[in-house]
Amino acid sequence: MKTSAFISLLTEHQGKSLLFEYAPGMLVGTNYHITEVKHVTIDSVDCGAGTDAWKETVIQLWESPTEVGKANYLSAYKALSILKKVGQMRMYDMDALVKIEYGNTMFHTTQLHITDFDLKEGQLIIKLNIQPTDCKAKETCGIPETNTTESASCAPGSGCC
């Protein structure tokens, strides 16, 4: 989801509680806070010597250990006000992909992609998922598009990886 779509979604549902589902049936705790918003520019070179560049908005969530069992989730209104304040300090690239950075004692810290959202009973539930790594130079490396897990196709000395 792009930054513009995420901000629009929060704007449309300001009266709802904002929940994040980081794995099926697993929600970030009610004790979460937005602790950082990163405006990230990626400038990359892949294993086939292809270059690429893009921007991301990374929103970091943290669960406060002193607020475990807190009754209510952060509202979409409050999250939007945080993001608006950040936008006044550092302008957003509204076309940048939004990622949610999160981890807890049972789930490794990672940057998750927003895959969908759900609305129910006064809640806006943002559905997150891990994006697996992939070879961006399959054609250059001679890797069939349908087989992304075959490591032998990208062996040392093959001209790839």
N, C-alpha and C positions, 0 to 999 in steps of 0.2 A: 504494500500500500504506500502510496506517495504521501509526503508530508501534507500537501494540500487536502487530500482526501481524509487523512487522519484528523486534522484540525476541523474540517467540515463535519465529520462524524461526531466529534466531541461537542461542537457548537449545536448540532441538531438534537443532541441528547443530554444537554446540560443538567437536567433535573434527575438524571439517573446515577446510580452508584457505578463506578468504573472498576470492573474486574478483569483480570488477565488469566487466561487458561494456558499454562505453559506446556502441558501434556494432557491427553484426554482424561477428563475428570479431575485434574490437578490444578488448583487455583493458587495464585500468589496470595499470601495471607492478608487479612484485613489490616495488619500492621505495616503495610508497605508505604514507602515514601518515594517520590521522584527525587533522586539525589543528584542527578547530573543530566544535562542535555548536551550531546556532542554534535558538532557540525563537522563531519568527516569528509575529506577529499581523498579518494583512492586514485592512485596513479600506478598502474600495474604492468608487468610483463609476464606473459604466461610461458609455459614450457616449450611452446612452438615459436617463441620470439615475437608473439603478437602483443601489441600494446593496447591498453584500454584505460579509460578514466571515467569516474562517476562520483557522485556525492551521496552521502547517507546522513540521515538524522538518527542518532542513537540515543534513546531514552533509557536511562538506567533506573532500575527499581531496586530498592533495598528494604528488607524487613527489619524493623526495629525490635531488638530483643526485649526492650522495656515495655513494649506495647502488645505482646503476645496475648491473644484472646480479645483484642479490641473489638467492640461491637459492630462498628460501621466501616465500610470501605470509603476510600476517597471518592468524592463526587466527580463526575465528568466536568462540572463547572469549575471545581478547584484545580483539576489537572489542566484545563484550558487556561485558567488564569496564570498558572505557572509557565505554561508554554508561551503565552502572550508576553509575559515579562521577559523571558529569555529572548523572544523575537525582537523586543525593543533594544536589547543589549547586543545581540548578534543576529543579523538578518538570516532568515531561513531561505534555503533553496527549496521552493515549494514543489519542485519536481523530484527532489531527493527521496529515495526509498527510506521508510521508517523501519528501524529495528529496535527491539526491546531487549536490553541487556539485563539479565537476571540469573540468579543462582541461589540455592539454599543448601542446607546440609545434606539433602537427599537428591539434589539435582545440580550438576556441574554448571558453573557460570559460563554463559554463552550469549551470543547475540541471536535472538529469535526473530523470524519473519512473521508479520501479521498475515494470516491466511484467510481470515474471515471474521465475522462478528455475529453475535446473537443478542436479541433483545428479549428479556423476560422479567416480569414482576419488578419493574423499576430498576432493572440492571442492564447495563451495556457490558457485554462480555466480549473481550477481545481475544480471539483465538490465535495462538502462536504455534509455531512449528520450527524445528531445526531444518536448515537447508544443508543437505550433504555436500561435501566438496565434489568437484567434477573437473575433468580435463577439458579445458576450453580449446585445445588444439588437436582434437581428435582427427580431423582431416589431415593435418600436417604430420601427425604421428602415426597415421595409418590405423587408428582404432575405430572399429565399426561403431556407428552411432548407437546401436542397440545394446552394446556391451560396455558398460562403464566400470565394471569391477575387475576386469581382466588385467592384472598388474603386469603380466608377462609381455603384453603388447607395448609397454612403455619401459622396457628393460634398459639398464645402463648400456650405453654404446649404441642405442637404437636411433639416435638423433633427436629423441624426444626427452622429456624429463631430465 
